[in-house]
Amino acid sequence: MAAGVPGPVDSGDAKGGLRSALHGLTTRGRSFFAAGVAAAVCAYVLGQGDLLRVGLLLAVLPLVCVVVLHRTRYRVAGSRRLSPSRVAAGSEARVHLRMDNVSRLPTGLLMLQDRVPYVLGPRPRFVLDRVEAGGRREVSYRVRSDLRGRYPLGPLQLRLSDPFGMCELTRSFGAHDTLVVIPRTEPLPPLRLAGESSGYGDGRQRSLALAGEDDIIPRGYRHGDDLRRVHWRSTARYGELMVRREEQPQRARCTVLLDTRRIAYQDAGPDSGFEWAVSGAASALVHMLERGFAVRLLTDDGRAVPNESSDGFAGSSQESAEAAGLMMDTLAVVDHSDGGGLSRAYDVLRGNAEGLLVAFLGDLDEEQTAVVARMRQRSGAAVAFVLNSSDWLRGSDAAAAAPAADRLWLLREAGWTAVAVPPGVELARLWRQAGQEPSGPQPGTAGATTGFSGGWS
C-alpha cells in the first residue's frame, strides 16, 4: 500500500492473512489461550462443567480478537513530507507524517512508526487515538546526521490492536523517501583570485562579434523578436524571415577539482582531511555559482557531474540553484577512488580548460605534482589547496613537512597559487589567503621556505 494512496490495511490473502494474524498474538493473548486450554483439560479430567465453560471463554477470546481484527477493513492513507529534503551535515530536518481515514468507520487505537537509518536517530513511534471517519492525524519528528550521504526513510508502518490487547497486526505502506545530507559549506569572501576574470566574461571571447556586414550570422525569426533586427538580405536569400543574432557574452568558467584518491588521505571520519576537502569543494562550487560563473565539478578519475551543457559546465543553461543542488547531491555520496593518479583529470582539462581552476588535493608525490603542474599550463588561473595527511593524522611531522613544502614550491613555480591546509582551519581564511598570494614562485624562495603564513608545520 503506497504512501499517499488510500487502501485497506488488511491483507488480500485470507488464509495467509489469518495465519499472520495468529502470529500477531501478544503475550496477553497467548497467556489467555494457554490458560483456557489448561482449564478445559482440567475440567474434562475432573468432570467440572463450570470450569470447562470458563476455559473455553479464556481460549476463545484471543481467537475472536484475531478474527475481528483480521476482518476489520480500515481504509487509511499515509503520506510523508521532508522539510527540507536536502540538508547540510550536522543540521536537522523535520519529517511530517499524515494519516487520513478514508473509510466510513472510525479506527481504533493505532501505533504509527517510521523506519529510519540508525545514523539519523532512534526509530520514531507515535500512538494515535481513535480517528473519526474522514478525519486525519498529523505528527512530525526530527532527524539529524553528521555524516553526509543519501538515507532512505520508510516504509511507514501502522500497528493495529484490539481493545483487549490480545492481538497486534502490522501493516506497511510501500513508498519510500530519501533524505540527502550534503557536505557542510562555508560562506567565502568575494575576493578576486590571481588571474581570475570576474562575472560575465571579463577578458573572455564573445560568442559572436558583429564586426561588419559580412560577419553577421542570422537566425530564424522567433516570436517576440524585435523587427528592427530583421536582416533583409538573408530573408531574401532563405525565403523566410531572418534576424541578426545579438552579441552574447560568454560566462566566465570555473572548474573545481576534487582529489578523491584513497592513497592521498590516511585519516578517516567526519573530521578527516578528505571530508574537509569535500566540504571545501562544495563551498567553492556554491560561491562561484553565486558570483555568476559557469561551474564544473571534476574528480581525479575524470568524471564530471552530468548536466544539460555538452561541455560539462553548469550554470549557463541551468539555474544556479538547480546546478548547485545537482552537484551537492553528487558530493553527498562521493567516496574514495582506487585510482593512483590524476592523469584522467588532466586529460579532461587538456581538452577544455578555459577559466579558473580550483583544486582540493591530498598527498602528492613527485609524479603527481608534475601532473598537477601541467594542469596550470592549460588554465587561465589555478588555485590549489593541498592537504598533508601526516599533519591531519598525527599533528606536526617534521619529516613530512619538508617534502610537502617542496611540492608547494614546485606548484608555485608552475604558476599555481598553492596554499597549505593545516588541520581544522576554516576554508574562508585560506580563501582570503589565496586572494592575497601572488601566483608563481616568490623571488628569493626555495625549498621549504614558501613565503606564506599558515604553511606546513
Secondary structure, 3 states (H helix, E strand, C coil): CCCCCCEECCCCCHHHHHHHHHHCECHHHHHHHHHHHHHHHHHHHHCCHHHHHHHHHHHHHHHHHHHHHHHCCCEEEEEEEEECCEEECCCEEEEEEEEEECCCCCCCCEEEEECCCHHHCCCCEEEECCCCCCCEEEEEEEEECCCCEEEEECCEEEEEECCCCCEEEEEECCCCEEEEEECCCCCCCCCCCCCCCCCCCCCCCECCCCCCHHHCCEEECCCCCCHHHECHHHHHHHCCCEEECCCCECCCEEEEEECCEHHHCCCCCCCCHHHHHHHHHHHHHHHHHHCCCEEEEEECCCCECCCCCCCCCECCCCCHHHHHHHHHHHHHHCCCECCCCCHHHHHHHHHCCCCEEEEEECCCCHHHHHHHHHHHHCCCEEEEEEECHHHHHHCCCHHHHHHHHHHHHHHHHCCCEEEEECCCCCHHHHHHHHHHCCCCCCCCCECCECCCCCCCC
